[in-house]
């Protein structure tokens, strides 16, 4: 006895349920995903950095004034405001000025 093939609506419903479950699993793994461009703080290295990207299971950070990027695990990265209480506005201003100046000189950070 051969098993019967499921009809198209059953396959479509199963695919949609799988997509919903996969989306929920991704959201659960990365609940505190910081947006690209936000000033963050790497708690392991104790360095501030700008979030550049999320690739795989790592967050790519760059020093606020420009420089070499590094990776950190998402659980080691926090929004900079929660750690750098009084220093946050100055760090943001320095980072924005450095970015604007380099853009006006057509340089890469």
N, CA, C and O atoms as CSV, one atom per row, in Angstrom:
chain,resi,resn,atom,element,x,y,z
A,1,UNK,N,N,0.832,-1.172,0.000
A,1,UNK,CA,C,0.000,0.000,0.000
A,1,UNK,C,C,0.884,1.245,0.000
A,1,UNK,O,O,1.746,1.389,0.867
A,2,UNK,N,N,0.685,2.125,-0.940
A,2,UNK,CA,C,1.478,3.342,-1.040
A,2,UNK,C,C,0.748,4.485,-0.359
A,2,UNK,O,O,-0.476,4.581,-0.454
A,3,UNK,N,N,1.486,5.360,0.330
A,3,UNK,CA,C,0.825,6.490,0.987
A,3,UNK,C,C,0.324,7.484,-0.058
A,3,UNK,O,O,0.927,7.654,-1.117
A,4,UNK,N,N,-0.785,8.129,0.265
A,4,UNK,CA,C,-1.344,9.117,-0.665
A,4,UNK,C,C,-0.576,10.429,-0.544
A,4,UNK,O,O,-0.046,10.761,0.517
A,5,UNK,N,N,-0.529,11.148,-1.623
A,5,UNK,CA,C,0.153,12.441,-1.643
A,5,UNK,C,C,-0.780,13.500,-1.068
A,5,UNK,O,O,-1.983,13.471,-1.327
A,6,UNK,N,N,-0.233,14.442,-0.282
A,6,UNK,CA,C,-1.086,15.502,0.257
A,6,UNK,C,C,-1.501,16.465,-0.860
A,6,UNK,O,O,-0.783,16.648,-1.842
A,7,UNK,N,N,-2.656,17.063,-0.686
A,7,UNK,CA,C,-3.108,18.016,-1.701
A,7,UNK,C,C,-2.367,19.358,-1.549
A,7,UNK,O,O,-1.662,19.583,-0.565
A,8,UNK,N,N,-2.539,20.207,-2.508
A,8,UNK,CA,C,-1.804,21.476,-2.564
A,8,UNK,C,C,-2.099,22.369,-1.358
A,8,UNK,O,O,-1.180,23.010,-0.849
A,9,UNK,N,N,-3.328,22.434,-0.888
A,9,UNK,CA,C,-3.658,23.294,0.248
A,9,UNK,C,C,-2.966,22.819,1.529
A,9,UNK,O,O,-2.565,23.634,2.360
A,10,UNK,N,N,-2.829,21.510,1.684
A,10,UNK,CA,C,-2.131,20.981,2.862
A,10,UNK,C,C,-0.653,21.349,2.823
A,10,UNK,O,O,-0.077,21.728,3.843
A,11,UNK,N,N,-0.043,21.238,1.656
A,11,UNK,CA,C,1.373,21.588,1.507
A,11,UNK,C,C,1.569,23.088,1.740
A,11,UNK,O,O,2.523,23.487,2.409
A,12,UNK,N,N,0.692,23.908,1.205
A,12,UNK,CA,C,0.789,25.360,1.387
A,12,UNK,C,C,0.645,25.731,2.859
A,12,UNK,O,O,1.403,26.556,3.368
A,13,UNK,N,N,-0.322,25.129,3.542
A,13,UNK,CA,C,-0.528,25.416,4.963
A,13,UNK,C,C,0.685,24.987,5.782
A,13,UNK,O,O,1.081,25.692,6.709
A,14,UNK,N,N,1.277,23.845,5.455
A,14,UNK,CA,C,2.463,23.379,6.175
A,14,UNK,C,C,3.645,24.314,5.936
A,14,UNK,O,O,4.396,24.605,6.867
A,15,UNK,N,N,3.821,24.786,4.712
A,15,UNK,CA,C,4.916,25.713,4.398
A,15,UNK,C,C,4.740,27.035,5.141
A,15,UNK,O,O,5.710,27.596,5.651
A,16,UNK,N,N,3.509,27.532,5.202
A,16,UNK,CA,C,3.250,28.781,5.922
A,16,UNK,C,C,3.488,28.611,7.415
A,16,UNK,O,O,4.042,29.503,8.057
A,17,UNK,N,N,3.078,27.484,7.974
A,17,UNK,CA,C,3.301,27.229,9.395
A,17,UNK,C,C,4.798,27.133,9.694
A,17,UNK,O,O,5.266,27.617,10.725
A,18,UNK,N,N,5.537,26.509,8.791
A,18,UNK,CA,C,6.982,26.421,8.972
A,18,UNK,C,C,7.622,27.804,8.945
A,18,UNK,O,O,8.496,28.094,9.761
A,19,UNK,N,N,7.201,28.655,8.022
A,19,UNK,CA,C,7.757,30.006,7.918
A,19,UNK,C,C,7.469,30.820,9.186
A,19,UNK,O,O,8.340,31.540,9.673
A,20,UNK,N,N,6.262,30.705,9.711
A,20,UNK,CA,C,5.904,31.412,10.948
A,20,UNK,C,C,6.758,30.917,12.104
A,20,UNK,O,O,7.251,31.719,12.897
A,21,UNK,N,N,6.940,29.602,12.211
A,21,UNK,CA,C,7.757,29.040,13.286
A,21,UNK,C,C,9.220,29.460,13.148
A,21,UNK,O,O,9.876,29.756,14.147
A,22,UNK,N,N,9.728,29.486,11.930
A,22,UNK,CA,C,11.122,29.903,11.709
A,22,UNK,C,C,11.303,31.376,12.069
A,22,UNK,O,O,12.311,31.739,12.676
A,23,UNK,N,N,10.351,32.223,11.707
A,23,UNK,CA,C,10.421,33.645,12.046
A,23,UNK,C,C,10.401,33.843,13.562
A,23,UNK,O,O,11.154,34.659,14.094
A,24,UNK,N,N,9.540,33.097,14.255
A,24,UNK,CA,C,9.461,33.197,15.715
A,24,UNK,C,C,10.754,32.729,16.372
A,24,UNK,O,O,11.199,33.319,17.356
A,25,UNK,N,N,11.358,31.678,15.837
A,25,UNK,CA,C,12.619,31.182,16.387
A,25,UNK,C,C,13.737,32.203,16.200
A,25,UNK,O,O,14.556,32.391,17.100
A,26,UNK,N,N,13.783,32.868,15.036
A,26,UNK,CA,C,14.801,33.907,14.812
A,26,UNK,C,C,14.590,35.073,15.762
A,26,UNK,O,O,15.558,35.607,16.304
A,27,UNK,N,N,13.347,35.476,15.973
A,27,UNK,CA,C,13.058,36.590,16.881
A,27,UNK,C,C,13.418,36.230,18.318
A,27,UNK,O,O,13.869,37.086,19.079
A,28,UNK,N,N,13.221,34.980,18.687
A,28,UNK,CA,C,13.555,34.541,20.046
A,28,UNK,C,C,15.061,34.513,20.266
A,28,UNK,O,O,15.531,34.830,21.358
A,29,UNK,N,N,15.820,34.138,19.244
A,29,UNK,CA,C,17.278,34.088,19.365
A,29,UNK,C,C,17.890,35.483,19.416
A,29,UNK,O,O,18.944,35.661,20.027
A,30,UNK,N,N,17.265,36.465,18.799
A,30,UNK,CA,C,17.822,37.818,18.754
A,30,UNK,C,C,16.805,38.845,19.254
A,30,UNK,O,O,16.393,39.716,18.489
A,31,UNK,N,N,16.388,38.761,20.534
A,31,UNK,CA,C,15.375,39.695,21.009
A,31,UNK,C,C,15.891,41.116,21.168
A,31,UNK,O,O,15.113,42.063,21.049
A,32,UNK,N,N,17.185,41.293,21.434
A,32,UNK,CA,C,17.749,42.613,21.683
A,32,UNK,C,C,18.620,43.082,20.532
A,32,UNK,O,O,19.635,43.742,20.750
A,33,UNK,N,N,18.239,42.752,19.330
A,33,UNK,CA,C,19.047,43.115,18.168
A,33,UNK,C,C,19.052,44.632,18.004
A,33,UNK,O,O,18.012,45.249,17.773
A,34,UNK,N,N,20.228,45.215,18.125
A,34,UNK,CA,C,20.368,46.661,18.019
A,34,UNK,C,C,20.368,47.063,16.548
A,34,UNK,O,O,20.911,46.341,15.712
A,35,UNK,N,N,19.771,48.196,16.224
A,35,UNK,CA,C,19.753,48.622,14.826
A,35,UNK,C,C,21.138,49.079,14.361
A,35,UNK,O,O,21.949,49.559,15.153
A,36,UNK,N,N,21.383,48.920,13.071
A,36,UNK,CA,C,22.640,49.367,12.475
A,36,UNK,C,C,22.751,50.877,12.646
A,36,UNK,O,O,21.791,51.609,12.404
A,37,UNK,N,N,23.926,51.338,13.064
A,37,UNK,CA,C,24.160,52.762,13.267
A,37,UNK,C,C,24.025,53.198,14.715
A,37,UNK,O,O,24.406,54.320,15.047
A,38,UNK,N,N,23.498,52.353,15.584
A,38,UNK,CA,C,23.319,52.723,16.989
A,38,UNK,C,C,24.636,52.593,17.740
A,38,UNK,O,O,25.413,51.670,17.494
A,39,UNK,N,N,24.878,53.515,18.648
A,39,UNK,CA,C,26.044,53.441,19.504
A,39,UNK,C,C,25.798,52.355,20.545
A,39,UNK,O,O,24.772,52.361,21.225
A,40,UNK,N,N,26.734,51.431,20.667
A,40,UNK,CA,C,26.590,50.295,21.573
A,40,UNK,C,C,27.833,50.179,22.441
A,40,UNK,O,O,28.803,50.916,22.263
A,41,UNK,N,N,27.791,49.243,23.381
A,41,UNK,CA,C,28.911,49.018,24.282
A,41,UNK,C,C,29.185,47.523,24.354
A,41,UNK,O,O,28.302,46.736,24.693
A,42,UNK,N,N,30.425,47.137,24.030
A,42,UNK,CA,C,30.856,45.750,24.102
A,42,UNK,C,C,31.284,45.494,25.545
A,42,UNK,O,O,32.324,45.988,25.981
A,43,UNK,N,N,30.486,44.723,26.288
A,43,UNK,CA,C,30.752,44.519,27.713
A,43,UNK,C,C,31.958,43.629,27.966
A,43,UNK,O,O,32.575,43.730,29.026
A,44,UNK,N,N,32.312,42.764,27.031
A,44,UNK,CA,C,33.469,41.896,27.235
A,44,UNK,C,C,34.764,42.692,27.067
A,44,UNK,O,O,35.676,42.575,27.885
A,45,UNK,N,N,34.841,43.491,26.021
A,45,UNK,CA,C,36.052,44.288,25.776
A,45,UNK,C,C,36.022,45.631,26.499
A,45,UNK,O,O,37.051,46.290,26.649
A,46,UNK,N,N,34.837,46.026,26.943
A,46,UNK,CA,C,34.620,47.328,27.590
A,46,UNK,C,C,34.967,48.477,26.657
A,46,UNK,O,O,35.648,49.428,27.041
A,47,UNK,N,N,34.477,48.369,25.405
A,47,UNK,CA,C,34.688,49.405,24.391
A,47,UNK,C,C,33.341,49.853,23.845
A,47,UNK,O,O,32.440,49.034,23.665
A,48,UNK,N,N,33.195,51.158,23.580
A,48,UNK,CA,C,32.006,51.597,22.844
A,48,UNK,C,C,32.220,51.354,21.350
A,48,UNK,O,O,33.356,51.336,20.878
A,49,UNK,N,N,31.143,51.169,20.618
A,49,UNK,CA,C,31.240,50.957,19.182
A,49,UNK,C,C,29.923,51.232,18.502
A,49,UNK,O,O,28.872,51.248,19.143
A,50,UNK,N,N,29.978,51.447,17.216
A,50,UNK,CA,C,28.792,51.664,16.399
A,50,UNK,C,C,28.437,50.335,15.740
A,50,UNK,O,O,29.305,49.678,15.165
A,51,UNK,N,N,27.172,49.936,15.817
A,51,UNK,CA,C,26.732,48.690,15.197
A,51,UNK,C,C,26.776,48.866,13.683
A,51,UNK,O,O,26.126,49.752,13.130
A,52,UNK,N,N,27.561,47.998,13.016
A,52,UNK,CA,C,27.703,48.079,11.573
A,52,UNK,C,C,26.848,47.048,10.842
A,52,UNK,O,O,26.336,47.320,9.756
A,53,UNK,N,N,26.693,45.849,11.444
A,53,UNK,CA,C,25.926,44.789,10.775
A,53,UNK,C,C,25.705,43.645,11.745
A,53,UNK,O,O,26.340,43.569,12.798
A,54,UNK,N,N,24.800,42.763,11.376
A,54,UNK,CA,C,24.556,41.510,12.083
A,54,UNK,C,C,24.760,40.407,11.053
A,54,UNK,O,O,23.965,40.265,10.123
A,55,UNK,N,N,25.821,39.630,11.217
A,55,UNK,CA,C,26.117,38.547,10.281
A,55,UNK,C,C,26.235,37.262,11.086
A,55,UNK,O,O,27.052,37.153,12.000
A,56,UNK,N,N,25.402,36.294,10.727
A,56,UNK,CA,C,25.402,35.042,11.459
A,56,UNK,C,C,25.011,35.282,12.900
A,56,UNK,O,O,23.996,35.918,13.184
A,57,UNK,N,N,25.814,34.775,13.797
A,57,UNK,CA,C,25.507,34.952,15.213
A,57,UNK,C,C,26.367,36.042,15.854
A,57,UNK,O,O,26.504,36.074,17.077
A,58,UNK,N,N,26.941,36.925,15.058
A,58,UNK,CA,C,27.804,37.979,15.583
A,58,UNK,C,C,27.292,39.365,15.209
A,58,UNK,O,O,26.593,39.548,14.212
A,59,UNK,N,N,27.666,40.340,16.049
A,59,UNK,CA,C,27.403,41.752,15.789
A,59,UNK,C,C,28.739,42.371,15.402
A,59,UNK,O,O,29.738,42.188,16.098
A,60,UNK,N,N,28.757,43.097,14.300
A,60,UNK,CA,C,29.970,43.786,13.863
A,60,UNK,C,C,29.919,45.206,14.398
A,60,UNK,O,O,28.946,45.926,14.173
A,61,UNK,N,N,30.971,45.610,15.110
A,61,UNK,CA,C,31.072,46.941,15.704
A,61,UNK,C,C,32.301,47.656,15.162
A,61,UNK,O,O,33.272,47.027,14.741
A,62,UNK,N,N,32.237,48.988,15.180
A,62,UNK,CA,C,33.361,49.829,14.745
A,62,UNK,C,C,33.519,50.930,15.771
A,62,UNK,O,O,32.515,51.396,16.311
A,63,UNK,N,N,34.743,51.373,16.068
A,63,UNK,CA,C,34.910,52.487,17.002
A,63,UNK,C,C,34.121,53.704,16.530
A,63,UNK,O,O,34.005,53.926,15.325
A,64,UNK,N,N,33.578,54.497,17.452
A,64,UNK,CA,C,32.733,55.639,17.060
A,64,UNK,C,C,33.403,56.633,16.119
A,64,UNK,O,O,32.722,57.210,15.272
A,65,UNK,N,N,34.698,56.853,16.232
A,65,UNK,CA,C,35.383,57.800,15.359
A,65,UNK,C,C,35.931,57.181,14.092
A,65,UNK,O,O,36.580,57.867,13.302
A,66,UNK,N,N,35.685,55.892,13.880
A,66,UNK,CA,C,36.224,55.197,12.718
A,66,UNK,C,C,37.362,54.281,13.135
A,66,UNK,O,O,37.992,54.492,14.171
A,67,UNK,N,N,37.616,53.293,12.345
A,67,UNK,CA,C,38.689,52.361,12.645
A,67,UNK,C,C,38.331,50.948,12.241
A,67,UNK,O,O,37.391,50.723,11.478
A,68,UNK,N,N,39.088,50.000,12.760
A,68,UNK,CA,C,38.935,48.599,12.404
A,68,UNK,C,C,37.730,48.001,13.142
A,68,UNK,O,O,37.563,48.194,14.347
A,69,UNK,N,N,36.901,47.274,12.395
A,69,UNK,CA,C,35.733,46.634,12.989
A,69,UNK,C,C,36.133,45.395,13.771
A,69,UNK,O,O,37.187,44.807,13.530
A,70,UNK,N,N,35.279,45.003,14.711
A,70,UNK,CA,C,35.448,43.765,15.449
A,70,UNK,C,C,34.089,43.125,15.641
A,70,UNK,O,O,33.053,43.758,15.441
A,71,UNK,N,N,34.107,41.861,16.031
A,71,UNK,CA,C,32.859,41.142,16.240
A,71,UNK,C,C,32.641,40.897,17.726
A,71,UNK,O,O,33.583,40.828,18.515
A,72,UNK,N,N,31.373,40.770,18.078
A,72,UNK,CA,C,30.987,40.446,19.450
A,72,UNK,C,C,29.735,39.589,19.400
A,72,UNK,O,O,28.961,39.647,18.444
A,73,UNK,N,N,29.549,38.799,20.436
A,73,UNK,CA,C,28.311,38.027,20.519
A,73,UNK,C,C,27.189,38.967,20.942
A,73,UNK,O,O,27.432,39.902,21.704
A,74,UNK,N,N,25.969,38.743,20.465
A,74,UNK,CA,C,24.854,39.646,20.795
A,74,UNK,C,C,24.599,39.798,22.288
A,74,UNK,O,O,24.158,40.861,22.724
A,75,UNK,N,N,24.866,38.761,23.088
A,75,UNK,CA,C,24.629,38.875,24.523
A,75,UNK,C,C,25.699,39.713,25.224
A,75,UNK,O,O,25.558,40.017,26.408
A,76,UNK,N,N,26.767,40.091,24.514
A,76,UNK,CA,C,27.827,40.927,25.076
A,76,UNK,C,C,27.698,42.386,24.653
A,76,UNK,O,O,28.530,43.214,25.025
A,77,UNK,N,N,26.666,42.709,23.882
A,77,UNK,CA,C,26.500,44.065,23.354
A,77,UNK,C,C,25.229,44.682,23.944
A,77,UNK,O,O,24.154,44.083,23.908
A,78,UNK,N,N,25.379,45.891,24.485
A,78,UNK,CA,C,24.255,46.614,25.074
A,78,UNK,C,C,24.168,47.997,24.436
A,78,UNK,O,O,25.162,48.498,23.910
A,79,UNK,N,N,22.989,48.619,24.478
A,79,UNK,CA,C,22.919,50.019,24.041
A,79,UNK,C,C,23.844,50.862,24.909
A,79,UNK,O,O,23.905,50.659,26.122
A,80,UNK,N,N,24.551,51.786,24.317
A,80,UNK,CA,C,25.560,52.550,25.051
A,80,UNK,C,C,24.945,53.411,26.148
A,80,UNK,O,O,25.619,53.694,27.139
A,81,UNK,N,N,23.719,53.828,26.012
A,81,UNK,CA,C,23.083,54.662,27.034
A,81,UNK,C,C,22.936,53.958,28.359
A,81,UNK,O,O,22.926,54.609,29.404
A,82,UNK,N,N,22.821,52.646,28.343
A,82,UNK,CA,C,22.658,51.906,29.590
A,82,UNK,C,C,23.968,51.777,30.352
A,82,UNK,O,O,23.954,51.472,31.545
A,83,UNK,N,N,25.109,52.004,29.685
A,83,UNK,CA,C,26.415,51.835,30.320
A,83,UNK,C,C,27.145,53.164,30.462
A,83,UNK,O,O,27.712,53.452,31.516
A,84,UNK,N,N,27.135,53.966,29.419
A,84,UNK,CA,C,27.888,55.227,29.384
A,84,UNK,C,C,26.988,56.404,29.738
A,84,UNK,O,O,26.758,57.270,28.893
A,85,UNK,N,N,26.479,56.457,30.948
A,85,UNK,CA,C,25.453,57.426,31.316
A,85,UNK,C,C,25.771,58.851,30.898
A,85,UNK,O,O,25.034,59.416,30.089
A,86,UNK,N,N,26.823,59.452,31.407
A,86,UNK,CA,C,27.093,60.837,31.096
A,86,UNK,C,C,27.833,61.053,29.795
A,86,UNK,O,O,27.845,62.173,29.284
A,87,UNK,N,N,28.454,60.021,29.237
A,87,UNK,CA,C,29.306,60.183,28.063
A,87,UNK,C,C,28.585,59.994,26.741
A,87,UNK,O,O,29.163,60.268,25.689
A,88,UNK,N,N,27.357,59.541,26.760
A,88,UNK,CA,C,26.661,59.196,25.526
A,88,UNK,C,C,26.529,60.357,24.542
A,88,UNK,O,O,26.867,60.168,23.374
A,89,UNK,N,N,26.067,61.532,24.929
A,89,UNK,CA,C,25.920,62.598,23.928
A,89,UNK,C,C,27.237,62.990,23.259
A,89,UNK,O,O,27.264,63.227,22.052
A,90,UNK,N,N,28.328,63.060,24.026
A,90,UNK,CA,C,29.616,63.419,23.443
A,90,UNK,C,C,30.127,62.372,22.473
A,90,UNK,O,O,30.683,62.716,21.430
A,91,UNK,N,N,29.948,61.090,22.800
A,91,UNK,CA,C,30.385,60.018,21.906
A,91,UNK,C,C,29.582,60.035,20.610
A,91,UNK,O,O,30.143,59.843,19.531
A,92,UNK,N,N,28.290,60.261,20.707
A,92,UNK,CA,C,27.459,60.327,19.505
A,92,UNK,C,C,27.869,61.510,18.645
A,92,UNK,O,O,27.992,61.377,17.428
A,93,UNK,N,N,28.081,62.655,19.259
A,93,UNK,CA,C,28.478,63.846,18.515
A,93,UNK,C,C,29.826,63.631,17.825
A,93,UNK,O,O,29.982,63.992,16.658
A,94,UNK,N,N,30.808,63.044,18.533
A,94,UNK,CA,C,32.117,62.786,17.924
A,94,UNK,C,C,32.002,61.830,16.740
A,94,UNK,O,O,32.641,62.025,15.706
A,95,UNK,N,N,31.194,60.813,16.901
A,95,UNK,CA,C,31.023,59.836,15.815
A,95,UNK,C,C,30.367,60.470,14.601
A,95,UNK,O,O,30.783,60.221,13.470
A,96,UNK,N,N,29.351,61.284,14.822
A,96,UNK,CA,C,28.676,61.936,13.690
A,96,UNK,C,C,29.573,62.948,13.003
A,96,UNK,O,O,29.553,63.057,11.777
A,97,UNK,N,N,30.361,63.692,13.770
A,97,UNK,CA,C,31.279,64.663,13.173
A,97,UNK,C,C,32.356,63.935,12.369
A,97,UNK,O,O,32.695,64.368,11.268
A,98,UNK,N,N,32.898,62.838,12.898
A,98,UNK,CA,C,33.915,62.076,12.173
A,98,UNK,C,C,33.351,61.512,10.878
A,98,UNK,O,O,34.020,61.539,9.845
A,99,UNK,N,N,32.133,61.005,10.926
A,99,UNK,CA,C,31.505,60.453,9.722
A,99,UNK,C,C,31.265,61.550,8.688
A,99,UNK,O,O,31.538,61.360,7.503
A,100,UNK,N,N,30.760,62.684,9.131
A,100,UNK,CA,C,30.490,63.794,8.216
A,100,UNK,C,C,31.790,64.333,7.604
A,100,UNK,O,O,31.845,64.602,6.404
A,101,UNK,N,N,32.824,64.487,8.420
A,101,UNK,CA,C,34.100,64.979,7.897
A,101,UNK,C,C,34.707,64.021,6.876
A,101,UNK,O,O,35.206,64.448,5.835
A,102,UNK,N,N,34.663,62.724,7.180
A,102,UNK,CA,C,35.244,61.766,6.242
A,102,UNK,C,C,34.444,61.713,4.950
A,102,UNK,O,O,35.008,61.537,3.870
A,103,UNK,N,N,33.124,61.865,5.062
A,103,UNK,CA,C,32.297,61.866,3.860
A,103,UNK,C,C,32.602,63.089,3.007
A,103,UNK,O,O,32.614,63.000,1.780
A,104,UNK,N,N,32.851,64.239,3.649
A,104,UNK,CA,C,33.145,65.445,2.871
A,104,UNK,C,C,34.512,65.344,2.180
A,104,UNK,O,O,34.735,65.981,1.151
A,105,UNK,N,N,35.418,64.550,2.743
A,105,UNK,CA,C,36.741,64.325,2.122
A,105,UNK,C,C,36.740,63.109,1.205
A,105,UNK,O,O,37.765,62.750,0.624
A,106,UNK,N,N,35.572,62.482,1.085
A,106,UNK,CA,C,35.409,61.257,0.287
A,106,UNK,C,C,36.342,60.148,0.744
A,106,UNK,O,O,36.905,59.417,-0.070
A,107,UNK,N,N,36.497,60.034,2.058
A,107,UNK,CA,C,37.307,58.969,2.650
A,107,UNK,C,C,36.402,57.878,3.176
A,107,UNK,O,O,35.204,58.081,3.377
A,108,UNK,N,N,36.990,56.726,3.394
A,108,UNK,CA,C,36.262,55.623,4.009
A,108,UNK,C,C,36.622,55.560,5.479
A,108,UNK,O,O,37.780,55.766,5.842
A,109,UNK,N,N,35.656,55.281,6.323
A,109,UNK,CA,C,35.941,55.099,7.739
A,109,UNK,C,C,36.353,53.671,7.994
A,109,UNK,O,O,36.639,53.305,9.134
